[in-house]
């Protein structure tokens, strides 16, 4: 007879299944009853680990925020367009992995005080990273931009990155957030965020960005 699973492993399995369901159907459309049925565990077992749905949401957000905070310092290492493309692609991959947060963002913020406050920190940290990306491109000699232009440009990059998947969803609600469309959606998002820099990039870097983006444009 196999030994029972450790509670820590059960808690992780609950999070993995919940994340998959939230991403597939949207958080408002997934009940704790559905989660326990998908896991083939009793509702009581689910409540033992996560007594409320908000605790599941918060745990998944915490996991996303930790991964994001590990990635964002890489913006300081950006020195050219290829570095910037890689950084943006990695950022969009993180967003994709927890896309329910962005798909249902306004609804989640309206009913979860913890997310409301923590997501403001997420936006500030992303803004700082975009500013560092811009600074790195300037140091690398491939971007020329006035001091007063950098801050609003960084904010615009954050806004576009934050709501890109919502834009994709509106354009094709039945397929936009399905795994088979991920590569193109992420590539388009990375390109359009970086395209905000196009007027300020030197000629060779503009051409290189178009080559990197390829069919995503």
C-alpha positions as CSV (number, residue, x, y, z in Angstrom):
1,X,0.0,0.0,0.0
2,X,1.4,3.4,-1.0
3,X,2.0,5.9,1.7
4,X,-0.4,8.8,1.8
5,X,0.8,12.0,0.0
6,X,2.4,14.6,2.3
7,X,0.2,17.6,3.0
8,X,2.7,19.9,1.3
9,X,2.5,17.9,-1.9
10,X,-1.3,17.9,-1.8
11,X,-1.3,21.7,-1.4
12,X,0.9,22.1,-4.4
13,X,-1.2,19.7,-6.5
14,X,-4.3,21.8,-5.6
15,X,-2.5,24.9,-6.8
16,X,-1.4,23.3,-10.0
17,X,-4.9,22.1,-10.9
18,X,-6.5,25.4,-9.8
19,X,-4.1,27.4,-12.0
20,X,-5.0,25.2,-15.0
21,X,-8.7,25.6,-14.4
22,X,-8.5,29.4,-13.8
23,X,-6.4,29.8,-17.0
24,X,-8.8,27.7,-19.1
25,X,-12.1,29.0,-17.9
26,X,-11.5,32.2,-16.0
27,X,-11.4,32.5,-12.2
28,X,-15.1,33.7,-11.9
29,X,-16.3,30.5,-13.7
30,X,-14.4,28.1,-11.5
31,X,-15.9,27.0,-8.1
32,X,-14.2,25.2,-5.3
33,X,-16.6,22.3,-6.0
34,X,-15.2,22.1,-9.6
35,X,-11.6,22.2,-8.3
36,X,-12.2,19.4,-5.8
37,X,-14.0,17.3,-8.4
38,X,-11.1,17.8,-10.9
39,X,-8.7,16.7,-8.2
40,X,-10.9,13.8,-7.1
41,X,-10.7,14.9,-3.5
42,X,-13.5,15.8,-1.1
43,X,-14.4,19.5,-0.6
44,X,-13.4,19.1,3.0
45,X,-9.8,18.1,2.0
46,X,-9.6,21.1,-0.2
47,X,-10.8,23.4,2.5
48,X,-8.3,21.9,4.9
49,X,-5.5,23.3,2.8
50,X,-7.3,26.4,1.4
51,X,-10.3,27.4,3.5
52,X,-11.5,30.0,1.0
53,X,-11.2,30.6,-2.7
54,X,-9.4,33.8,-2.1
55,X,-6.6,31.9,-0.4
56,X,-6.1,29.9,-3.6
57,X,-6.0,33.1,-5.6
58,X,-3.5,34.7,-3.2
59,X,-1.3,31.7,-3.2
60,X,-1.2,31.6,-7.0
61,X,-0.5,35.4,-7.1
62,X,2.3,35.0,-4.6
63,X,3.9,32.4,-6.8
64,X,3.6,34.7,-9.8
65,X,5.0,37.7,-7.9
66,X,8.0,35.7,-6.7
67,X,8.8,34.6,-10.2
68,X,8.3,38.1,-11.5
69,X,10.6,39.6,-8.9
70,X,13.3,37.1,-9.9
71,X,13.0,38.1,-13.5
72,X,12.7,41.9,-13.3
73,X,16.4,42.6,-12.2
74,X,17.4,41.2,-15.6
75,X,16.3,44.4,-17.1
76,X,19.4,46.0,-15.8
77,X,21.5,43.8,-18.1
78,X,19.8,44.9,-21.3
79,X,22.3,46.6,-23.6
80,X,20.8,46.0,-27.1
81,X,17.6,45.2,-28.9
82,X,18.2,41.4,-28.7
83,X,18.5,41.6,-24.9
84,X,15.3,43.7,-24.8
85,X,13.4,41.2,-27.0
86,X,14.5,38.3,-24.8
87,X,13.6,40.1,-21.6
88,X,10.1,41.0,-22.9
89,X,9.5,37.5,-24.1
90,X,10.4,36.1,-20.7
91,X,8.1,38.6,-19.1
92,X,5.2,37.6,-21.4
93,X,5.8,33.9,-20.6
94,X,5.3,34.6,-16.9
95,X,2.2,36.6,-17.7
96,X,1.0,33.7,-19.9
97,X,1.6,31.1,-17.1
98,X,-0.7,33.1,-14.8
99,X,-2.9,34.6,-17.5
100,X,-6.1,34.3,-15.4
101,X,-4.7,37.2,-13.3
102,X,-4.7,39.4,-16.4
103,X,-7.8,38.0,-18.1
104,X,-9.9,38.7,-15.0
105,X,-7.8,41.5,-13.5
106,X,-10.4,44.2,-12.9
107,X,-12.8,41.7,-11.4
108,X,-10.1,40.2,-9.1
109,X,-9.0,43.6,-7.9
110,X,-12.5,44.7,-7.1
111,X,-13.1,41.8,-4.7
112,X,-9.6,41.0,-3.3
113,X,-8.0,43.7,-1.2
114,X,-4.7,41.9,-1.1
115,X,-4.4,41.8,-4.8
116,X,-5.5,45.4,-5.1
117,X,-2.6,46.6,-3.0
118,X,0.0,44.1,-4.2
119,X,-0.7,44.6,-7.9
120,X,0.1,48.3,-7.5
121,X,3.5,47.1,-6.4
122,X,3.7,44.8,-9.4
123,X,3.0,47.8,-11.7
124,X,5.7,49.9,-10.0
125,X,8.3,47.2,-10.2
126,X,7.5,46.7,-13.9
127,X,7.7,50.4,-14.5
128,X,11.1,50.5,-12.8
129,X,12.2,47.5,-15.0
130,X,11.1,49.2,-18.2
131,X,13.0,52.4,-17.2
132,X,16.1,50.2,-16.6
133,X,15.6,48.6,-20.0
134,X,15.4,52.1,-21.6
135,X,18.5,53.2,-19.7
136,X,20.4,50.1,-20.8
137,X,19.6,50.7,-24.5
138,X,20.7,54.3,-24.1
139,X,24.0,53.2,-22.5
140,X,24.4,50.7,-25.4
141,X,24.1,53.6,-27.8
142,X,21.1,52.2,-29.7
143,X,18.4,54.4,-28.3
144,X,18.3,58.2,-28.2
145,X,15.5,59.7,-26.1
146,X,15.1,62.9,-24.1
147,X,15.1,62.8,-20.3
148,X,11.5,63.9,-20.0
149,X,10.3,61.3,-22.5
150,X,11.7,58.2,-20.8
151,X,9.3,58.0,-17.9
152,X,6.0,58.2,-19.9
153,X,7.4,55.8,-22.4
154,X,8.2,53.3,-19.6
155,X,4.6,53.7,-18.3
156,X,3.2,53.1,-21.8
157,X,5.2,49.9,-22.1
158,X,3.8,48.7,-18.8
159,X,0.3,49.5,-19.8
160,X,0.6,47.7,-23.1
161,X,2.3,44.7,-21.5
162,X,-0.4,44.5,-18.7
163,X,-3.4,44.6,-21.1
164,X,-2.0,42.8,-24.1
165,X,-3.7,39.5,-23.4
166,X,-7.0,41.3,-22.9
167,X,-6.5,42.8,-26.4
168,X,-5.8,39.3,-27.8
169,X,-8.9,37.9,-26.1
170,X,-11.2,40.6,-27.4
171,X,-9.9,39.9,-30.9
172,X,-10.5,36.1,-30.7
173,X,-12.4,35.1,-27.5
174,X,-12.6,31.4,-28.5
175,X,-8.9,30.9,-29.2
176,X,-6.8,33.8,-27.9
177,X,-6.0,32.2,-24.5
178,X,-5.6,28.6,-25.7
179,X,-2.1,27.0,-25.4
180,X,-1.8,26.4,-29.1
181,X,-1.9,30.2,-29.7
182,X,0.6,31.1,-27.0
183,X,3.7,31.5,-29.1
184,X,2.2,34.0,-31.5
185,X,0.3,35.9,-28.8
186,X,3.5,36.3,-26.7
187,X,5.6,37.2,-29.8
188,X,3.1,39.9,-30.8
189,X,3.0,41.3,-27.3
190,X,6.8,41.5,-27.0
191,X,7.0,43.1,-30.4
192,X,4.3,45.7,-29.8
193,X,5.8,46.7,-26.4
194,X,9.2,47.2,-28.0
195,X,7.7,48.9,-31.0
196,X,7.0,51.9,-28.8
197,X,10.8,52.4,-28.9
198,X,11.0,52.3,-32.7
199,X,11.0,56.1,-33.3
200,X,14.0,56.4,-30.9
201,X,16.1,53.4,-32.1
202,X,19.0,53.8,-34.4
203,X,18.4,52.4,-37.9
204,X,20.3,49.1,-37.5
205,X,18.5,48.3,-34.3
206,X,15.1,49.1,-35.8
207,X,15.8,46.6,-38.6
208,X,17.1,44.0,-36.1
209,X,13.9,44.3,-34.0
210,X,11.8,43.7,-37.1
211,X,13.9,40.6,-37.9
212,X,13.5,39.3,-34.4
213,X,9.8,39.8,-34.4
214,X,9.4,38.1,-37.9
215,X,5.9,37.0,-38.5
216,X,4.6,38.4,-35.2
217,X,4.3,41.9,-36.6
